[in-house]
Amino acid sequence: MQSIEGEYRQILVVLRDREVTYLTSAKGKVSRLERRTETKQTAVGTNDRHKRYLLNEGDDVPAMVDLGIFTHEGKVVAGMYNKFRQINRFLEILNDVFKDRTEKITLVDFGCGKSYLTFIIYHYLVNIRGLEAEIIGYDLKSDVVRECNALAEKYGYTSLRFVVADVTRDPLYDGHIDAVVSLHACDIATDYALHFAVTHDVPYIFSVPCCQHEVNSQIGFGGDMDILLRYGIVKERVSALLTDSVRALLIEDAGYKVDVMEFVDMSHSPKNIMLRCVYTGKTSHSGAEQVETLMRKYHFRQTLYDLLCGK
Ligand SMILES: C[S@@+](CC[C@H](N)C(=O)[O-])C[C@H]1O[C@@H](n2cnc3c(N)ncnc32)[C@H](O)[C@@H]1O
């Protein structure tokens, strides 16, 4: 206690199960008070590992082992916990929309990458819920697509397939689709996913955008909000939020109810906004008008606007 004498009047030490307060009186006498506290649930701590998900540690999903999410003992691989949480949360949101569904579900994943999400959706719908599901994952990378197809074959996931495609220009599946999903599809790949959904009468869209560079690279001073464009990191974040707001407005115009929701806690991923869109048929033009005004004023263009409303 020598070191606190004369330095501080009060020190609070917070431990896992108790708080200790050291108080220094006017005469320099130090007293110690201790209070037991509840063990707090932390967002990223070990306690969170026991939260019940749709996919849980210990579940027998061999494909998750091959994908490097689970160890052979069924534990989440160190370093993959954020991805584990993201795919669980995504699955939860998707499953909530389809909870009463008994007929076949057809789903397309734009920018599926290693396809953790695609595999877990398939596993959950087919193996756990016993539904018929057809799922296609698109990605640019042929080696990754090859590995994903080999894995689907290995586990007899007969209606899960992966296709090499540039979603910004290649022809894609043209049959009925119930949902378009995209998890961190880079930059404008997200706009193409949204555009595809809107133009193919897809009733549900679940999209978590990332790398929203397009607006950030063009936007310039133009009005009352210039302060938000002055500092690089603020401009980058504002541009990303503006991009997703523009997307949400345009999808609303196209007849969807759009929820812009927190996907996972910010501490688990900064790419944490999901656009959850459900087709209602209530179309409008007011979103596009607001977007046009903003684009003129702040000197930028946006791919989804160009795709849906013409250049
Ligand atoms: C950040 S990764 C996300 C992968 C996966 N969805 C996930 O969350 O783990 C983005 C993926 O999008 C793919 N991608 C980017 N642009 C694309 C395009 N134009 N067409 C198809 N795939 C694209 C990339 O190859 C990459 O695998």
The ligand as an ORCA input file, in Angstrom:
! r2SCAN-3c Opt
* xyz 0 1
  C     -14.205    -11.360    -47.583
  S     -14.539    -12.754    -48.516
  C     -15.955    -13.379    -47.720
  C     -16.137    -14.844    -47.950
  C     -17.284    -15.493    -47.201
  N     -18.557    -14.989    -47.631
  C     -17.116    -15.371    -45.718
  O     -17.770    -14.527    -45.107
  O     -16.284    -16.083    -45.158
  C     -15.186    -12.066    -50.003
  C     -15.288    -13.058    -51.128
  O     -15.979    -12.432    -52.204
  C     -15.414    -12.888    -53.405
  N     -15.703    -11.909    -54.475
  C     -15.329    -10.620    -54.527
  N     -15.758    -10.037    -55.659
  C     -16.439    -11.004    -56.327
  C     -17.105    -11.044    -57.591
  N     -17.150     -9.966    -58.360
  N     -17.685    -12.189    -57.967
  C     -17.633    -13.301    -57.176
  N     -17.007    -13.328    -55.984
  C     -16.414    -12.203    -55.572
  C     -13.936    -12.999    -53.088
  O     -13.257    -13.848    -53.985
  C     -13.946    -13.504    -51.661
  O     -13.873    -14.903    -51.600
*
